[in-house]
Amino acid sequence: MSFRDIPLLRYYKTYKNNVVREFYTPVLKEAVLYQRAVGFFTSGALIDLTKGLKGLTKNKGKIQFIVSPRLSEEDIEAINKGYEHKEIIGRALMRDFKEPENYFEEERLNFLAYLIEEGFLDIKVAFTPPSKSMGMYHEKVGIVTDENGNRIVFTGSLNETINAFHVNSESIVVFKSWEESKAYVDDIQEDFEQLWNKQDDDLEILDFPKVLKDKFEVMRKPELDPFFTKEEISEEEEAYDTHIDVPDKGIPHVPSGFDFRPYQEDAINKWAENGYRGIFDMATGTGKTYTGLGAVARLYEDTKRLAIIIVCPYQHLVEQWVEDIELFNMTPTIGYSASNQKNWKKRLEDDILDFSLGVINTFCFVTTNATYSSKFVSEQMKLLGKDTLLLVDEAHNFGAPNLRTKLYPEIQYRLALSATLDRHGDEEGTNVLKDYFGDKCIEYDLKRAIDEKKLTPYYYYPVLVYLDEDEYGRYKELSYLASKECHKDKHGKLIITEKGKRLLLQRARVVAGAKSKLSKLRELMEDYKEDTHILVYCGATRTQDFSADYTERDEEGERQIVSVSKMLGNDLGMKVTHFTSNESAEEREVIKRCFATASPYQAIIAIKCLDEGVNIPSIKTAFILASTTNPKEYIQRRGRVLRLAKDKPYAVIYDFVTLTEPMEDVNPYSPDFNCEKALAKRELQRIKEFGIIAKNARDSDELINDIEVTFGITERETEEAIDGDEFE
């Protein structure tokens, strides 16, 4: 089959035609060479072009891209001052690179890495040099060649991005070499070849920066997921089907060519059957966000009228959501204190008014927990009710007293996303969430994610440490003071005052910051000082405040991170860096890149990153010093360490387990025994959770048995252990 057999139009408009299905897919399937000069290109476009590109690779074809970097004013000034162009261009492109936040994004980048590494795709960068008084390079032309030498040229406004394919109003004109337009096709071909061979005097052409090639190399997995490489296409999906309605901008819609996995489809169907209410209990890395947005698209398809409110804990998570929301054809209003949409309050008011009057049938508002609970947003939410969806990410946070009051009963449709909905030690908050959102529509746990290769398997090694004399004394003092702040209500339920909770938090910091952890880390690190891709996690020893758009400074963790840095960097001569809230977003991206390539950093010493939704897939070995006793926290932390990455067949986790004193010194008749046992129960919970699905599960069994025997702990006591339960 050749290009001449494809029923192509002369003119395509994105608001009338499905450009991917009607043009790109059938053409690329028959191509042996795809040449594209384009102002903007994003890897996200690959999710739509996969079927066509699979055909091209099967034909052993080649792809040549010439793209333009998005230069900031600072970049342009630096170029004008004569600084190294390659470094500036590389920096600009890295700003546009987005670390994958979920399984599908990982596979998308894996496919791009595959194309680059296997020699199918070559990219060059074009920009106007300082000597030329021109704007940015913004050409948009494509040339596709089949095995018979037939060529198709297309030009127009279309960039190679998801937004260009599905959101923006764009168009292309098509020219064919076997028709009267051959001369024009030849001219375009010649111009492209001059650019590719760096023969255009008006533009500077650079090879793709090595820093980005290294980045993609890190993203490469041993194999491609069938989602991205499947050859079978159903008849109704055939590329020549031109009877496809393109949704209007802003209408929730699953992207063309996007296939949900069976477990995601089941979750969405169950949610619909439950009256569009329910909980998606899904482990980190299993496509939770996409499943949620698929549910949004399904609900709008069924109702044709929907106000969409999406809430998540942190500002950076909002921005991550925005990219995925846009992928699903929505144009959200983005509401929080530092939003780039300075007029977001006015936009929200207008959207709600227009929706109420029937002027529009849908809008999307995405915000942080803090902003959602603010007086302004609360008043706006009260104007909604029927035909409204509340989608909450990391929904366990909404069980907190200040947030549960914002679960408005008037809101008709509800969806909670969380890998750990049960609130540790807060049965009331957990029940509020379950009563409001409804039943679980899917439970996709960590073991299943590992078994189905969504996360990497791991080895787990609990490292036993003890409080020193001063720490133990402080621990007992705080325990005594906290016990005075506890009482039972008329139903026999333990009540802890706010002062008592603060005392228990101080006690937890004593455990988290135990000095013996440093000496034990030093001992273990002797075997790893030549290794790379190491995380030392000093953790969050303060609870997170969801009443603000930020979290408290963790002074205890900061003291610990300084000690660890001196030990690894000065004493052991390792190349290390910090990863904390003190680093800017751009600095964090540079750190992740340098860590992934082990150039120069061997190890990251971090606070909070595993709690804030930050993904660093290249972590192979994790030393978790500040181990939490809160299941929702340690389950999340483990999941982020287990992200898939190239050359990472498994991960290794060292978990620092703290007891008050060596088990041989424990006296069951001591007045402090209950206090000691309570800590052992909480630590035992985590050991069991981590150990049971580890590749070396039996290695932790001996320690589990020793702790149970020493303290007389039953299985039920372990399951029900919460902070402060020794005061009952």
Secondary structure, 3 states (H helix, E strand, C coil): CCHHHCCCCCEEECCCCCHHHHHHHHHHHCEEEEEEEECCECHHHHHHHHHHHHHHHHCCCEEEEEECCCCCHHHHHHHHCCCCHHHHHHHHHHHHCCCCCCHHHHHHHHHHHHHHHCCCEEEEEEECCCCCCCCCCCCEEEEEEECCCCEEEEEECCCECHHHHHCCCCEEEEEECCCCCHHHHHHHHHHHHHHHCCCCCCCEEEECCHHHHHHHHHHCCCCCCHHHHCCCCCHHHCCCCCCCCCCCCCCCCCCCCCCCCHHHHHHHHHHHHCCCEEEEEECCCCCHHHHHHHHHHHHHHHHCCEEEEEEECCHHHHHHHHHHHHHCCCCCEEECCCCCCCCHHHHHHHHHHHHHHCCCCEEEEEEEHHHHCCHHHHHHHCCCCCCEEEEEECHHHHHCHHHHCCCCCCCCEEEEECCCCCCCCCHHHHHHHHHHHCCEEEEECHHHHHHCCCCCCEEEEEEEEECCHHHHHHHHHHHHHHHCCEEECCCCCEEECHHHHHHHHHHHHHHHCCCHHHHHHHHHHCCCCCCCCEEEECCCCCCCCCCCCCCCCCHHHHHHHHHHHHHHHHHCCCCEEEECCCCCHHHHHHHHHHHHCCCCCCEEEECCCCCCCCCCCCCCEEEECCCCCCHHHHHHHHHHHCCCCCCCCCEEEEEEEEECCCHHHCCCCCCCHHHHHHHHHHHHHHHHHHHCCCCCHHHHHHHHHHHHHHHCCCHHHHHHCCCCHHHC
